[in-house]
């Protein structure tokens, strides 16, 4: 569905666009004020509302049925908001145009979709010989028109309609319409629904209840999306709603077991997308989708252990992209950590061992004195590749590859040490490789910064380029916080922050950006930059397209009304970046001290009043439930039982400026460690006095 209310038939690409004829004038999307909403603010049941002094039209779309036999349902509800009665004609125009614009060129080329044969009879629409749409209410009039007889919209307000209901058009630009003529009293509404089969044969039942069908679909989605529950103030509700919608988008973008970044521009699965989407799915309680994906993707691994960068209908892509091996290992490990499924781990172990062995061949092939002489940064790294989109012109030694490889080395060693596998020898070898690669990676970063005379973490050895959104992988899921060179780590994200401010505040020109930058919000949270995380979040939220549908395109333009390539909309990989960073604001797992850090990115303004609460957030240690509420004199954290604490326990960072107040856990005084409070048991009630200085500072700001 387009943001103007036009609906597209997925199978053939033609569109159905509403028009309303009122007082002899044909009104379309350009003549009204259009707004967009989702049912309940988050369910993937979108609607478009037209507002006009003399009419209101709501178009709602949803998909029902089994995957192998699904139907798109569109409901058109016309309303009279005026104080007098009006005669309306609702026209549902069948048009040879896609919702997808011509600027889109990947996989599905946008623009015109040929209609060479069109038949509209008794509310049934046949396009190019195939029944494509069924109306629940027989039209009062209907027609089909060849392009030479003018497009359908030109006939709507005329005194007579074309008599033809079936046409052939060699230009491929046939069009037509179904018309409903209603007289509506003030406040009165009428509705018609269309059903468009997406897969499989379908026949309109004798009585199709669109309202009942929508309620059933809504119930189904609530069951899928409501496992993680957030209680936030009004300012935080968009985040809570968008979290659940993003989960829906990740699920909707699946094709069978395959996790894909989108539904239009992409018809393949990249393991890098799948790894990060999988993390989001696991944290939101959808381990079933991750298991299915890993089972499917691992089967495409090459015999030599190489993990394909992507898989499509042709099978494994042989292009070497050296992030993929670590990404598959990580995804297997994440599923195991979240579920404890040792049988799955044992079944996947041959894939882990093969990928690790392949990485060893790559690593040792680069760990030569000849490479050290060419450039010390090459030594022991993954070979040059184009796994990072920015390096498609020429392969380079990418730290994106390096950080993913290190993640793979860490997880392979951890899984080898699992008791059920009994692989002590393999575990020792993997741990040795992990430590050696980690050391070589650290040295490579230092050598590259020295060679390029830079004070930030580079994106690649050859270029010494600045690429913070790529560097975020070192922090999450890389887990290298506390091990990366300082002050280069802080400098990297400080430089990004200054560039972000210049773009946000209109101090530098820019054309477009990709919301993959959501990853930087998670980096800010881990660095303790709470206020910056909040400001960046607020900026990115303004670029949802449209805002009411809780979605981001792969590319955001400064001039969104000018044609440009958007990638996919919604984009499931972007959705995963948002989900991961948004959840990090409430809780993230810190590898360095094996702890879970709570509420490190929650804006302090959200803590007052009823505060914030989260329930059902999945971690590798079980479900997490806690609340954090600020009163005038006290900050209170309550953590429920049910979580198996990691070795480092839970950590609550002090969210305010100045020194933290006295703290008690379950009635006993406890000391702060700097600006962090460590909690060693659950359930826990943590009470912290609000220092007088904090309260005075707040009053002075008011």
Phi, psi and omega per residue, in radians:
X1 nan 2.376 3.058
X2 -1.475 2.830 -3.111
X3 -1.206 -0.139 3.088
X4 -1.670 -0.086 3.134
X5 1.810 -0.057 3.072
X6 -1.248 2.465 -3.090
X7 -2.010 2.436 -3.131
X8 -1.999 2.361 3.042
X9 -1.419 2.031 -3.007
X10 -1.102 -0.696 -3.019
X11 -1.122 -0.689 -3.059
X12 -2.102 -0.186 3.004
X13 1.569 -0.203 3.127
X14 -1.194 2.857 -3.108
X15 -2.071 2.732 2.992
X16 -2.077 2.037 -3.021
X17 -2.086 2.309 -3.130
X18 -1.449 2.532 2.960
X19 -2.383 2.690 3.076
X20 -2.229 2.189 3.089
X21 -1.682 2.123 -3.101
X22 -2.410 2.175 3.130
X23 0.916 0.722 3.072
X24 1.365 0.069 -3.128
X25 -2.013 2.364 3.119
X26 -1.589 2.095 -3.104
X27 -1.871 2.292 3.073
X28 -2.166 -2.915 -3.054
X29 -1.042 -0.503 -3.103
X30 -1.332 -0.208 -3.078
X31 -1.785 0.054 -3.086
X32 -2.304 2.976 2.993
X33 -1.704 2.091 -3.082
X34 -1.820 2.447 3.035
X35 -2.340 2.775 -3.053
X36 -2.199 2.507 3.132
X37 -2.513 2.841 2.925
X38 -2.011 2.593 3.101
X39 -1.069 2.328 -3.110
X40 1.053 0.207 3.106
X41 1.484 -0.155 -3.079
X42 -2.576 -0.351 -3.098
X43 -1.190 2.507 -3.130
X44 -1.331 0.946 3.055
X45 -2.151 1.537 -3.005
X46 -1.429 2.701 3.026
X47 -2.475 2.704 3.049
X48 -2.151 2.307 3.129
X49 -2.005 2.213 3.021
X50 -1.651 2.283 3.092
X51 -2.029 2.268 -3.129
X52 -2.667 2.656 -3.092
X53 -0.989 -0.542 -3.017
X54 -2.038 0.086 3.081
X55 -2.763 2.695 2.985
X56 -2.352 2.371 3.111
X57 -2.311 2.248 3.067
X58 -2.030 2.153 3.078
X59 -1.924 2.125 -3.113
X60 -2.148 2.362 3.141
X61 -2.195 2.512 3.029
X62 -2.747 2.818 3.132
X63 -1.981 2.355 3.115
X64 -2.212 2.944 3.055
X65 1.677 3.002 3.117
X66 -1.286 2.716 -3.112
X67 -0.958 -0.643 -3.104
X68 -1.404 -0.128 3.127
X69 -2.646 1.283 -3.044
X70 -1.836 2.687 3.109
X71 -2.286 2.407 2.986
X72 -1.578 2.207 3.137
X73 -1.945 2.269 3.085
X74 -2.110 2.195 3.126
X75 -1.896 2.301 3.139
X76 -2.063 1.951 -3.108
X77 -2.013 2.000 -3.122
X78 -1.731 2.354 -3.038
X79 -2.297 2.545 3.073
X80 -1.812 1.853 3.136
X81 -1.562 -0.041 -3.031
X82 -1.407 3.048 3.127
X83 -1.620 -0.069 3.122
X84 -2.236 2.798 3.120
X85 -1.267 2.658 3.096
X86 -2.437 2.657 2.972
X87 -1.692 2.154 -3.103
X88 -2.065 2.664 2.899
X89 -2.189 1.992 3.049
X90 -1.558 2.091 3.139
X91 -1.931 2.162 3.039
X92 -1.799 1.753 -2.980
X93 -1.559 2.257 3.058
X94 -1.608 2.069 -2.948
X95 -2.243 2.598 -3.136
X96 -1.474 0.655 -3.105
X97 -2.180 2.546 3.087
X98 -1.611 2.676 2.886
X99 -1.126 -0.612 3.085
X100 -1.150 2.095 -3.047
X101 -1.363 2.883 -3.122
X102 -1.059 -0.415 3.140
X103 -1.163 -0.248 3.101
X104 -1.527 2.283 -3.026
X105 -2.350 -0.150 -3.132
X106 -1.489 2.305 3.026
X107 1.153 -1.184 3.105
X108 -1.933 1.908 -3.109
X109 -1.302 2.223 -3.076
X110 -1.414 3.099 3.095
X111 1.865 -2.124 -3.078
X112 -1.490 2.454 3.018
X113 -2.136 2.026 -2.943
X114 -1.106 2.290 2.944
X115 -2.084 1.764 -3.129
X116 -1.612 -0.482 3.071
X117 -2.327 2.265 -3.136
X118 -2.392 2.280 3.065
X119 -2.340 2.273 3.078
X120 -2.208 1.970 -3.043
X121 -2.509 2.110 3.087
X122 0.936 0.702 3.083
X123 1.382 0.213 3.073
X124 -1.964 2.319 -3.099
X125 -1.961 2.139 3.088
X126 -1.989 2.177 -3.125
X127 -2.057 2.139 3.132
X128 0.910 0.685 3.044
X129 1.531 0.037 -3.113
X130 -2.116 2.303 3.060
X131 -1.150 2.162 -3.014
X132 -2.079 -0.375 -3.077
X133 -2.662 2.529 3.114
X134 -2.245 2.279 3.076
X135 -1.623 2.429 3.123
X136 -1.335 -0.257 -3.129
X137 -2.276 2.245 -3.127
X138 -1.098 2.262 -3.120
X139 -1.139 2.715 3.018
X140 -1.349 -0.418 3.073
X141 -2.749 2.732 3.112
X142 -2.780 2.668 -3.136
X143 -2.785 2.825 3.003
X144 -2.229 2.551 -3.033
X145 -2.473 2.347 3.013
X146 -1.325 2.782 -3.085
X147 -1.060 -0.632 3.141
X148 -1.139 -0.329 3.093
X149 -1.694 0.267 3.117
X150 1.428 2.652 3.112
X151 -1.130 2.725 -3.039
X152 -0.991 -0.626 -3.033
X153 -1.142 -0.486 -3.130
X154 -1.228 -0.303 -3.111
X155 -1.615 -0.234 -2.901
X156 -1.136 -0.700 -3.077
X157 -1.668 0.106 -3.138
X158 -1.354 3.004 -3.119
X159 -1.353 -0.401 3.128
X160 -2.421 2.603 3.137
X161 -1.797 2.710 3.062
X162 -0.977 2.438 -3.115
X163 -1.371 -0.212 -3.038
X164 -1.416 2.439 3.053
X165 -1.994 -0.065 3.110
X166 -2.536 2.280 -3.128
X167 -2.437 2.762 2.951
X168 -2.059 2.418 -3.044
X169 -2.474 1.928 -3.128
X170 -1.152 -0.364 3.121
X171 -1.329 -0.253 -3.087
X172 1.326 0.322 -3.070
X173 -2.098 0.591 3.062
X174 -1.155 2.656 3.125
X175 -2.634 2.980 -3.137
X176 -3.026 -3.028 -3.092
X177 -2.790 2.669 2.909
X178 -1.911 2.306 -3.031
X179 -2.101 2.402 3.104
X180 -2.176 2.093 -3.109
X181 -1.827 2.030 -3.070
X182 -2.271 2.451 2.926
X183 -1.762 2.124 -3.093
X184 -2.026 2.223 3.026
X185 -1.300 2.875 3.107
X186 -0.925 2.247 3.124
X187 1.429 -0.087 -3.088
X188 -1.492 2.645 3.134
X189 -2.336 2.678 2.990
X190 -2.386 2.704 -3.054
X191 -2.466 2.571 2.944
X192 -2.394 2.615 3.118
X193 -2.157 2.616 3.013
X194 -2.015 2.540 3.053
X195 -2.108 2.182 -3.115
X196 -2.075 1.879 3.110
X197 -1.060 2.309 3.119
X198 -1.679 -0.663 3.116
X199 -2.530 2.531 3.073
X200 1.319 2.889 3.104
X201 -1.329 2.622 -3.121
X202 -2.673 2.477 3.074
X203 -2.199 2.431 3.137
X204 -1.132 2.162 3.083
X205 -1.198 2.911 -3.107
X206 -1.014 -0.668 3.130
X207 -2.397 1.832 3.127
X208 -1.753 2.129 -3.107
X209 -1.779 1.722 -3.095
X210 -1.144 -0.632 -3.132
X211 -1.140 -0.769 3.108
X212 -1.099 -0.732 3.134
X213 -1.092 -0.714 3.136
X214 -1.142 -0.695 3.114
X215 -1.112 -0.670 3.117
X216 -1.156 -0.725 3.119
X217 -1.144 -0.717 3.120
X218 -1.071 -0.740 3.119
X219 -1.088 -0.745 3.115
X220 -1.042 -0.778 -3.118
X221 -1.209 -0.635 3.098
X222 -1.048 -0.705 3.130
X223 -1.109 -0.591 -3.114
X224 -1.394 -0.547 -2.928
X225 -1.841 -0.229 -2.962
X226 -1.712 0.306 3.140
X227 -1.191 -0.684 3.060
X228 -1.674 2.127 -3.057
X229 -2.060 2.249 -3.141
X230 -2.024 2.337 2.978
X231 -1.956 1.939 -3.058
X232 -2.317 2.761 3.025
X233 -1.173 3.021 -3.079
X234 -0.961 -0.637 -3.121
X235 -1.140 -0.419 -3.115
X236 -1.719 -0.067 -3.075
X237 -1.089 -0.675 3.073
X238 -0.994 -0.639 3.114
X239 -1.169 -0.775 3.133
X240 -1.081 -0.749 3.141
X241 -1.172 -0.766 -3.071
X242 -1.199 -0.535 3.063
X243 -0.994 -0.841 -3.093
X244 -1.250 -0.633 3.077
X245 -1.136 -0.697 3.122
X246 -1.086 -0.665 3.053
X247 -1.056 -0.768 3.107
X248 -1.047 -0.733 -3.130
X249 -1.125 -0.662 3.094
X250 -1.123 -0.654 3.131
X251 -1.291 -0.715 -3.126
X252 -1.120 -0.565 -3.087
X253 -1.338 -0.107 3.076
X254 -1.169 2.556 2.951
X255 -2.136 1.762 -2.971
X256 1.120 -2.149 3.109
X257 -1.534 -0.220 -3.023
X258 -1.332 2.213 3.008
X259 -1.551 2.108 -3.082
X260 -2.167 2.686 -3.080
X261 -1.291 -0.273 -3.133
X262 -2.941 3.103 -3.044
X263 -1.925 -0.223 -3.097
X264 -1.962 -1.012 -3.025
X265 -1.381 -0.276 -3.032
X266 -2.232 2.292 3.113
X267 -2.211 0.648 3.132
X268 -2.627 2.872 3.130
X269 -2.005 2.152 2.995
X270 -1.642 2.405 3.134
X271 -1.193 -0.481 3.105
X272 -1.162 -0.751 3.053
X273 -1.101 -0.819 -3.076
X274 -1.082 -0.637 -3.137
X275 -1.109 -0.759 -3.075
X276 -1.393 -0.596 3.014
X277 -1.107 -0.703 -3.137
X278 -1.062 -0.727 3.107
X279 -1.054 -0.769 3.100
X280 -1.073 -0.740 3.127
X281 -1.108 -0.737 -3.135
X282 -1.103 -0.771 -3.111
X283 -1.201 -0.427 3.113
X284 -1.660 0.125 2.995
X285 1.590 0.308 -3.116
X286 -1.976 1.027 3.136
X287 -1.146 -0.448 -3.132
X288 -1.051 -0.734 3.138
X289 -1.172 -0.602 -3.134
X290 -1.225 -0.762 3.121
X291 -1.033 -0.793 3.137
X292 -1.059 -0.706 -3.135
X293 -1.149 -0.815 -3.111
X294 -1.106 -0.767 3.088
X295 -0.969 -0.758 -3.105
X296 -1.223 -0.872 -3.022
X297 -1.209 -0.709 -3.091
X298 -1.061 -0.465 -3.123
X299 -1.177 -0.253 -3.130
X300 -1.680 0.076 3.115
X301 -1.090 2.442 3.133
X302 -1.263 2.790 -3.083
X303 -1.082 -0.510 -3.135
X304 -1.450 0.063 3.115
X305 1.701 -0.212 3.123
X306 -1.077 2.305 3.079
X307 -1.650 2.134 -3.118
X308 -1.089 2.528 3.118
X309 -1.153 -0.575 3.133
X310 -2.714 2.839 -3.125
X311 -2.336 2.376 3.043
X312 -2.420 -2.853 -3.070
X313 -1.080 -0.369 3.126
X314 -1.475 -0.215 -3.114
X315 1.932 -2.639 -3.076
X316 -1.292 2.359 3.048
X317 -1.447 2.175 -3.073
X318 -1.429 -0.064 -3.119
X319 -1.074 2.171 -3.129
X320 -1.300 2.061 3.043
X321 -2.293 1.972 -2.795
X322 -1.531 0.277 2.937
X323 -1.546 -0.378 -2.913
X324 -1.131 -0.606 -3.048
X325 -1.173 -0.793 3.093
X326 -1.159 -0.556 -3.109
X327 -1.200 -0.688 3.087
X328 -1.155 -0.780 3.116
X329 -1.021 -0.786 -3.131
X330 -1.063 -0.759 -3.093
X331 -1.146 -0.715 3.056
X332 -1.051 -0.796 -3.116
X333 -1.138 -0.708 -3.137
X334 -1.097 -0.754 3.099
X335 -1.067 -0.766 3.136
X336 -1.096 -0.770 -3.122
X337 -1.092 -0.685 -3.076
X338 -1.369 -0.480 -3.050
X339 -1.930 -0.373 -3.056
X340 1.180 0.347 -3.058
X341 -1.393 1.622 -3.087
X342 -1.278 -0.549 3.098
X343 -1.084 -0.722 3.080
X344 -1.090 -0.768 -3.121
X345 -1.057 -0.783 -3.138
X346 -1.115 -0.650 3.128
X347 -1.210 -0.580 -3.122
X348 -1.507 -0.195 -3.032
X349 -0.984 -0.738 3.107
X350 -0.993 -0.593 3.103
X351 -1.213 -0.699 3.104
X352 -1.113 -0.830 -3.099
X353 -1.084 -0.716 -3.139
X354 -1.170 -0.733 3.130
X355 -1.154 -0.709 3.098
X356 -1.078 -0.784 3.133
X357 -1.070 -0.659 3.119
X358 -1.183 -0.720 3.092
X359 -1.102 -0.642 3.102
X360 -1.064 -0.774 3.105
X361 -1.054 -0.743 3.127
X362 -1.128 -0.827 -3.070
X363 -1.108 -0.858 -3.085
X364 -1.200 -0.496 3.067
X365 -1.146 -0.432 3.105
X366 -1.682 -0.182 -3.062
X367 -1.609 1.121 -3.084
X368 -2.172 2.731 3.107
X369 -1.169 -0.525 3.078
X370 -1.087 -0.743 3.102
X371 -1.161 -0.697 3.138
X372 -1.068 -0.629 -3.141
X373 -1.252 -0.654 3.114
X374 -1.103 -0.857 3.098
X375 -2.877 2.092 -3.104
X376 -0.984 -0.420 -3.136
X377 -1.222 -0.352 3.140
X378 -1.302 -0.431 -2.914
X379 -1.058 2.058 3.051
X380 1.346 0.116 -3.114
X381 -1.538 3.007 2.931
X382 -1.162 2.528 -3.140
X383 -1.066 2.895 3.110
X384 -1.061 2.446 3.101
X385 -2.689 3.116 3.131
X386 -1.997 0.499 -3.096
X387 -1.104 -0.495 3.049
X388 -1.546 2.217 -3.059
X389 -0.984 -0.524 -3.117
X390 -1.195 -0.219 -3.088
X391 -1.939 0.384 -3.097
X392 -1.171 -0.420 -3.135
X393 -1.262 -0.601 -3.116
X394 -2.721 2.225 3.139
X395 -1.077 2.497 3.083
X396 -2.425 2.916 3.024
X397 -1.392 1.734 -2.982
X398 -1.647 2.339 3.059
X399 -1.290 -0.328 2.960
X400 -0.996 -0.830 3.083
X401 -1.080 -0.748 -3.076
X402 -1.100 -0.786 -3.122
X403 -1.183 -0.643 3.087
X404 -1.204 -0.651 3.096
X405 -1.111 -0.761 3.114
X406 -1.063 -0.717 3.081
X407 -1.021 -0.715 3.115
X408 -1.138 -0.714 3.101
X409 -1.093 -0.766 3.125
X410 -1.049 -0.820 -3.037
X411 -1.282 -0.592 3.079
X412 -1.091 -0.763 3.123
X413 -1.129 -0.712 -3.135
X414 -1.120 -0.733 -3.135
X415 -1.220 -0.612 3.111
X416 -1.115 -0.510 -3.133
X417 -1.461 -0.041 3.104
X418 -1.099 2.358 -3.025
X419 -0.993 -0.693 -3.029
X420 -1.117 -0.409 -3.075
X421 -1.551 -0.542 3.125
X422 1.039 0.812 -3.040
X423 -1.987 1.026 -3.056
X424 -1.067 -0.731 -3.124
X425 -1.111 -0.828 3.111
X426 -1.097 -0.664 -3.122
X427 -1.089 -0.742 3.132
X428 -1.133 -0.735 3.136
X429 -1.131 -0.718 -3.129
X430 -1.202 -0.676 3.113
X431 -1.128 -0.663 3.110
X432 -1.143 -0.773 3.092
X433 -1.080 -0.750 3.121
X434 -0.985 -0.878 -3.067
X435 -1.162 -0.662 3.136
X436 -1.175 -0.764 3.134
X437 -1.151 -0.690 3.125
X438 -1.075 -0.728 3.118
X439 -1.162 -0.766 3.126
X440 -1.116 -0.652 3.125
X441 -1.129 -0.759 3.110
X442 -1.069 -0.771 -3.122
X443 -1.164 -0.654 3.118
X444 -1.076 -0.751 3.107
X445 -1.031 -0.785 -3.126
X446 -1.130 -0.751 -3.132
X447 -1.141 -0.683 -3.127
X448 -1.205 -0.721 3.094
X449 -1.089 -0.679 3.124
X450 -1.156 -0.765 -3.093
X451 -1.133 -0.650 -3.091
X452 -1.673 -0.021 3.131
X453 0.954 0.908 3.139
X454 -2.089 2.741 -3.123
X455 -1.997 0.314 3.112
X456 -2.195 2.900 3.119
X457 -1.294 2.195 -3.067
X458 -1.391 2.802 3.063
X459 -1.470 -0.512 -3.140
X460 -2.633 2.815 -3.132
X461 -1.210 -0.855 -3.031
X462 -1.127 -0.697 -2.981
X463 -1.700 -0.439 -3.045
X464 1.005 0.596 -2.989
X465 -1.390 2.735 3.127
X466 -1.640 2.020 -3.063
X467 -2.607 1.261 -3.028
X468 -1.090 -0.594 -3.119
X469 -1.132 -0.558 3.014
X470 -1.278 -0.696 -3.096
X471 -1.142 -0.392 3.125
X472 -0.971 -0.467 -3.130
X473 -1.049 -0.483 3.097
X474 -1.101 -0.553 -3.133
X475 -1.535 -0.828 -3.098
X476 -2.557 2.044 0.163
X477 -1.584 0.162 -3.033
X478 -1.028 -0.591 3.110
X479 1.266 0.368 -3.069
X480 -1.613 0.174 3.074
X481 -1.035 2.318 -3.099
X482 1.606 -0.207 3.123
X483 -2.003 -0.367 -3.119
X484 -1.239 2.634 -3.118
X485 -1.031 2.322 3.012
X486 -1.975 2.537 0.181
X487 -1.552 0.232 -3.056
X488 -1.052 -0.643 3.137
X489 -1.082 -0.910 3.122
X490 -1.077 -0.684 -3.140
X491 -1.071 -0.644 -3.117
X492 -1.039 -0.890 -3.053
X493 -1.462 -0.345 2.972
X494 -1.181 -0.725 3.109
X495 -1.138 -0.742 3.082
X496 -1.044 -0.749 -3.117
X497 -1.059 -0.746 3.141
X498 -1.148 -0.674 3.083
X499 -1.195 -0.661 3.090
X500 -1.063 -0.807 3.127
X501 -1.054 -0.732 -3.128
X502 -1.105 -0.685 3.101
X503 -1.204 -0.831 -3.109
X504 -1.067 -0.708 -3.029
X505 -1.597 0.142 3.069
X506 1.273 0.410 -3.118
X507 -1.643 -0.087 3.020
X508 -2.511 2.613 -3.110
X509 -1.353 2.559 3.057
X510 -2.661 2.678 -3.101
X511 -1.796 -0.901 -3.133
X512 -2.781 2.961 3.034
X513 -2.660 2.906 3.089
X514 -1.917 2.377 -3.132
X515 -1.209 0.156 2.880
X516 -0.951 -0.352 3.128
X517 -1.055 -0.212 3.015
X518 -0.926 -0.487 3.128
X519 -1.024 -0.542 -3.117
X520 -1.176 -0.465 3.053
X521 -1.092 -0.774 3.086
X522 -1.083 -0.642 3.092
X523 -1.129 -0.744 3.097
X524 -1.032 -0.736 3.139
X525 -1.048 -0.798 -3.114
X526 -1.182 -0.514 3.115
X527 -1.433 -0.073 -3.135
X528 1.465 0.307 -3.101
X529 -1.690 1.224 -3.035
X530 -1.052 -0.838 -3.092
X531 -1.128 -0.665 3.119
X532 -1.176 -0.677 3.083
X533 -1.043 -0.716 3.141
X534 -1.145 -0.799 -3.105
X535 -1.141 -0.709 3.108
X536 -1.131 -0.716 3.113
X537 -1.041 -0.793 -3.131
X538 -1.061 -0.665 3.134
X539 -1.164 -0.840 -3.096
X540 -1.154 -0.572 3.139
X541 -1.096 -0.526 -3.141
X542 -1.206 -0.269 -3.092
X543 -1.782 0.254 2.952
X544 -1.125 2.517 -3.019
X545 -2.365 1.890 -0.310
X546 -1.302 2.838 -3.053
X547 -1.039 -0.647 -3.081
X548 -1.189 -0.239 3.140
X549 -1.784 0.084 2.984
X550 0.974 0.846 -3.067
X551 -2.520 2.668 3.059
X552 -2.074 2.548 2.957
X553 -1.428 2.869 3.086
X554 -1.151 -0.530 3.134
X555 -2.215 2.304 3.081
X556 -1.933 2.228 -3.105
X557 -1.797 2.628 3.044
X558 -1.239 -0.437 3.130
X559 -2.126 1.325 -2.991
X560 -1.141 -0.311 3.130
X561 -1.510 -0.076 3.022
X562 -1.654 2.480 -3.102
X563 -1.020 2.362 3.076
X564 -2.800 2.890 -3.132
X565 -1.447 2.081 -3.098
X566 -1.727 -0.106 -3.059
X567 1.369 -1.922 3.036
X568 -2.240 2.656 -3.115
X569 -2.556 1.944 -0.048
X570 -1.262 2.870 -3.102
X571 -2.062 2.056 -2.979
X572 -1.228 -0.542 3.111
X573 -1.242 -0.707 3.019
X574 -1.047 -0.743 3.104
X575 -0.998 -0.693 -3.140
X576 -1.184 -0.644 3.081
X577 -1.097 -0.739 3.085
X578 -1.098 -0.845 -3.102
X579 -1.020 -0.817 -3.090
X580 -1.111 -0.779 -3.119
X581 -1.240 -0.693 3.125
X582 -1.109 -0.737 3.109
X583 -1.191 -0.589 3.071
X584 -1.008 -0.555 3.131
X585 -1.046 -0.517 -3.109
X586 -1.710 -0.629 3.120
X587 -2.897 2.353 3.007
X588 -2.480 2.684 -3.121
X589 -1.625 2.167 -3.086
X590 -1.785 2.001 -3.024
X591 -1.181 -0.651 -2.988
X592 -0.991 -0.761 3.139
X593 -2.026 0.235 3.083
X594 0.911 0.943 -3.122
X595 -2.213 2.956 2.972
X596 -1.988 2.121 -3.089
X597 -1.668 2.230 -3.028
X598 -1.794 2.378 2.909
X599 0.985 0.532 -3.078
X600 -1.265 -0.298 -3.132
X601 -2.071 0.109 -3.119
X602 -1.286 2.189 3.108
X603 -1.002 2.389 -3.069
X604 -1.101 -0.505 -3.140
X605 -1.115 -0.440 -3.131
X606 -1.297 -0.265 -3.030
X607 -1.412 -0.379 -3.131
X608 -1.330 2.908 -3.115
X609 1.251 -2.153 3.134
X610 -1.451 -0.112 3.094
X611 1.225 -2.738 -3.129
X612 -2.206 2.715 3.077
X613 -2.630 2.549 3.084
X614 -2.384 2.480 -3.114
X615 -2.482 2.426 3.069
X616 1.480 0.190 3.098
X617 -1.246 2.135 -3.069
X618 -1.485 2.343 3.061
X619 -2.261 3.034 3.076
X620 -1.217 -0.085 -3.104
X621 -2.061 0.260 3.114
X622 1.927 3.136 -3.117
X623 -1.284 2.470 -3.100
X624 -1.949 2.322 3.090
X625 -2.402 2.158 3.078
X626 -2.703 2.845 3.043
X627 -2.318 2.660 3.131
X628 -2.463 2.048 -3.017
X629 -2.303 2.385 3.127
X630 -1.919 2.174 2.961
X631 -1.841 -3.047 -3.114
X632 -1.005 -0.743 -3.005
X633 -2.030 0.031 -3.026
X634 -2.623 2.524 2.978
X635 -1.937 2.167 -3.042
X636 -2.134 2.166 3.055
X637 -1.946 2.269 3.053
X638 -2.180 2.160 3.141
X639 -1.993 2.215 -3.101
X640 -1.398 2.850 3.059
X641 -1.269 3.002 3.098
X642 1.923 -0.184 3.130
X643 -1.772 2.289 3.026
X644 -1.530 1.903 -2.994
X645 -1.108 2.424 3.004
X646 -1.225 2.923 -3.110
X647 -0.938 -0.604 -3.124
X648 -1.527 0.037 3.122
X649 1.209 -2.761 3.066
X650 -1.787 2.579 -3.139
X651 -2.218 2.249 3.053
X652 -1.971 1.944 3.059
X653 -1.305 2.520 3.064
X654 -1.185 2.093 -2.985
X655 -1.477 -0.126 -3.017
X656 -1.927 2.881 3.057
X657 -1.258 2.791 3.132
X658 1.413 -3.137 -3.101
X659 -1.337 2.515 3.128
X660 -1.244 2.739 3.119
X661 -1.458 3.072 3.114
X662 -1.077 2.473 -3.039
X663 -2.179 2.560 3.038
X664 -2.306 2.435 3.043
X665 -2.084 2.065 -3.100
X666 0.898 0.714 3.044
X667 1.528 -0.044 -3.123
X668 -1.981 2.389 3.126
X669 -1.157 2.424 3.130
X670 -2.373 2.582 -3.132
X671 -1.507 2.735 3.006
X672 -1.523 2.615 2.980
X673 -1.904 1.635 -2.986
X674 1.172 -2.053 3.129
X675 -1.954 0.417 3.129
X676 -2.173 2.519 3.101
X677 -2.030 2.209 -3.098
X678 -1.778 2.332 -3.086
X679 -1.997 2.148 -2.988
X680 -1.848 0.046 3.122
X681 -2.715 2.710 3.037
X682 -2.323 2.620 0.036
X683 -1.185 2.721 -3.098
X684 -2.454 2.401 2.977
X685 -2.052 2.028 -3.082
X686 -1.919 2.174 3.141
X687 -2.112 2.185 -3.075
X688 -2.190 2.208 3.093
X689 -1.204 2.399 3.056
X690 -1.474 2.029 -3.121
X691 -1.027 2.554 -3.135
X692 -1.029 -0.614 -3.111
X693 -1.121 -0.675 3.109
X694 -1.088 -0.767 -3.121
X695 -1.160 -0.670 3.110
X696 -1.140 -0.723 3.135
X697 -1.099 -0.694 3.133
X698 -1.145 -0.745 3.128
X699 -1.129 -0.646 -3.130
X700 -1.181 -0.586 3.110
X701 -1.228 -0.531 3.100
X702 -1.256 nan nan
